[in-house]
Amino acid sequence: MATTDADASTDVDEAEPRDERREHLLSEFQRELGNAVVDSHIRAGSTLWIRVTRDAWKDAAIAAKEQLGFRFFDFLSAIDWLPSPFGRDMDSQEDVIASALENGDAGHGPDPEESASMTTGYAGGDTRFQLLARVYDTRNAQGVLFKADLPDDDLRAESWSSVYHGADWHERETWEMFGIVFENRSSLDHIYLPTLFEGHPLRKDFPLLARRVKPWPGIVDVEPMPGTDDEGDGEGEGDAE
């Protein structure tokens, strides 16, 4: 089917707007980190994602704080992109119903083949496990979210705790929940789990036995907080402008 001038105009109008401010910020990080910047993504008016190599994980923190003025540490964590090997039975019943409705199959739920595909979010990724960290430049009201791929058989990275002291507890939690070891820092001690606990609960292949003993009901019969409507107030995304 031929594309009309009206169609072309619509395509231009629907194109994602540019964000020159974050484009400039990305270029500054590329200047500081060079080829260690693997990929990036800009959501105009909201957030900049930068994926760096594992070897440059600490270098990214140093560049952010010491060269570019991102002195406020927000969080550090990880994510396991592996689709759950246990299937949808680990989801709440509300999740199962919602997914089935979205797929137009209220009787059978989502397509297993579709559920098994692994995605890695903005700025991409090549591995199951990724580190995530977010820092802010409070003077200019902008933030950046860093990502780094970790090989499945070598879950190690340089610690940020000597750059951002607030990363200390975050790294301990990430080690505890995902099994990621942070090097060149003080000892990694448990925060939430007993000392002899085995396994890492936020890995997708860690079975949540409580959901097998009794189906997880999800959020049901929750009354709205005083002063709010039934829908609740949505929280804003992104950085302040």
Sequence and secondary structure as in RCSB ss.txt:
>XXXX:A:sequence
MATTDADASTDVDEAEPRDERREHLLSEFQRELGNAVVDSHIRAGSTLWIRVTRDAWKDAAIAAKEQLGFRFFDF
LSAIDWLPSPFGRDMDSQEDVIASALENGDAGHGPDPEESASMTTGYAGGDTRFQLLARVYDTRNAQGVLFKADL
PDDDLRAESWSSVYHGADWHERETWEMFGIVFENRSSLDHIYLPTLFEGHPLRKDFPLLARRVKPWPGIVDVEPM
PGTDDEGDGEGEGDAE
>XXXX:A:secstr
    HHHHHHHHHHS    HHHHHHHHHHHHHHGGGEEEEEEETTTEEEEEE GGGHHHHHHIIIIIT   EEEE
EEEEE    TTGGGGS HHHHHHHHHHTT TTT S HHHHT     TT  SSSEEEEEEEEETTTTEEEEEEEEE
 TT  EEE STTT TTHHHHHHHHHHHH  EEESSS    SSS TT  S TTSTTS  HHHHHS    S S    
TT  TT      S   
